[in-house]
Amino acid sequence: MKIPLSLAGLTALALAALSLLDPGAAGDYLARIAPVLGFATFMAIIVNLADAAGTFDELLHRLHARRPAGGWALIIGLSLLSTVFFSLDTTAVLVTPVALVLARHARIPALAAGLAVIWMANLGSLLLPISNLTNLLAVQTEHGPSPADFLSLSWAPALVLALLAAGGPLLISRWAGRRTPVAGSSPAEESQATAPQPGGAGGSAGWEVACHGILILVLLPVLLSPLPVWLSAGVAAACSVIITLVFRPGSLRADAVPWGSMAFILALTSWAALIHRLGALDALLSPLAHAEGATQAWLLGGVGALAANLINNIPAYLALEPAASSPEALMALLIGVNAGPVVSPWASLATLLWADQMKRRGVPIGWGLFAALGVPLCLLGVGGALGVLLAVSGIS
């Protein structure tokens, strides 16, 4: 369990300053961020313990694609499902290595496969409140829509973004061809990674895999119910821990919790709360808040995308949230901060997690190329999704 002291110190400093300025604001911030971070932590525990048990390896062993079309379908489908139901950060960590193995089998360039994962993770994170931490923050606001209303606003823009995220890598694949390695592991490593392990699906290990799989299948529809998502995920995380203790006593480790990632998010959001309380952004928020209709939607989406790439999507959302005075305005802002962070590496935590997974598997990322490809994707994604949102909601 390693939490950088700098992150802990920055968080403590921001919370102390916020408490001195307004104890009520500090309490409101903690009451709001705790369920969001709790949900993210519980989901990480569920996914990490299931992964350690071999649940996703077993799934991979059953997925075979020797042709590019089949490989693309699996990579894009897994990325979309993981993002929608488990969040973009989970997709970055979990699906990236799977996608690279599938890419080698199907002779797909590794860079194109990797871009498919991270682009779908960012652009595909608009559909449900649980798909992105920014979405969870949005539904907690005064003007935040209910889960059903959220879906009624998000489905059309989310469809446009998913199609764009799926189509972009196909074009990159045509261009890349043999210019990039087909996968980041050696043939021996690939064979070892994709061949069923002796006894891996039998005995107690097989029962553990089955238990984790059933738990996840039961959890998914529950997350869409009226129950608080942090409560549902918390109960499921406790069940995951019990399953692990029953089948592999002594194997439970503290790194099942993403301490560093949670500390990073807590530091960013605490400083965003402090900056907002100091009124440092009032000059920016005033014209955004006083704009109306389509003008406000375009401004919120555009400024949100720009701010996300300059700082990070979570503090960008929190900084601009006060200017969004309706569910439609909130959705426009979410389009900007969710679909926009595809240019700079620090724009979303998922991109940093994804880059680490790519590097570990021998596929280096050229950030200049990443940004060059991300700029048109950002413009098309944010612009197209905003246009569809305005058309569907009837805003003019």
C-alpha positions, 0 to 999 in steps of 0.5 A: 500500500503506497500513497505518495506523501505529496498527494496526502499532504496536498489533500490535507492542506486543501481540506485544512484551508477549506475548513478554515474558510468554511467548515460547512463547505468542507463537510459538504465536499466530504459528504459528496465525494465519499460515496463516489470514491467509495463506489470506485474503490469497491468496484476496483476490489471486485475486479481485482479479486476476480482478476487474481482468481483467474476469472477474466483469464478464463473468459479470454481462453474462451475467446478466440479470434484469428481474423481481424474482424473477429478481433476488432469485434472482441476488443471493441465489445469488451472495451465498451461493456467494461467502460459502461458497467465498470468505468473507464479506469477499469477498462484501462487496466483490465482490457488493455492487456487482453486487447493486446493478446487478442490483437496478436491472434488476429494480426491487428497492429498493437497501437491500433488495438490500444487506441481502441481501448483508451478511446472507447474508455473515454468516449464510451463513458457517458451512457450510465452514471456508473460509467464515469466518476464525473457522471456520479458527481453530476447526478448528485447535484441540485440539477442532476437528473435521475438515473432514468432521466440521465439515460434519456439524455445520454443514450444518443450522444453516447451512441455517436461517441461509441461509433466514433471510438470504434471507427477511429482505430479501424482507420488507424489500423489501415494506416499503421499496417505493419508499421507497428508491432502486432502485439507487445509480448513474445510468441512464447509469452502469448502462448503462455498467456492464452493457453489454459493453465493446467488445473486453472479451471478445475477443482477449487480454482474453478469454483472460485472463478464461477463464484466471482463470475456469478457475483459480477453477473448479479451485480450488474443489474443491481447497479441499475436499480434505485439502490445507491450504487456505493451500497450495492458495490460495497456489499458485492466487494464484501462478498468478493473478499469472502470468496477469496478468503474461502478459496485462497486463505492468505492471498488477500492483499492490500493492493486490491485497493487502488490507493494511489489512484484514489489519493490522486482523485481526492487531491484533485477534487479537494483542490478544485473545491478550495479554488471554487470556494475562493471564487477564483473561477467566478470570472469564467463561470459568470458568462457560462452561467448566464448563457442560455440554450444551445449557446450555453451547451456549446460553451460548456462542452467546449470549455469542459474539453479544453479544461480537461486537457489542460488540467484533468477531467475531474477538477475541470468538471467540478470547476465548471459544474456551478455554471450548469443550471439544468440537466441538459447543461450538465450533460453538455458539460459531461460530454466535454469532460468525458469525450474531450480528454483524448489529447493530453496524457494527464487529461484523464486518469484512465489514460495514464493507467492505460499508458502504463499497461501498454509500456509494461507490454512493450508497446511504447506510446508516442505522446506527440502522435497520441495528441495529433490523433486526439485533436480531430477525435476530440473535435468530432466527438465533442461536436457531434455529441453536442449536436445530437444532444441539442437535436434530441432534447429540442434545445435551440 
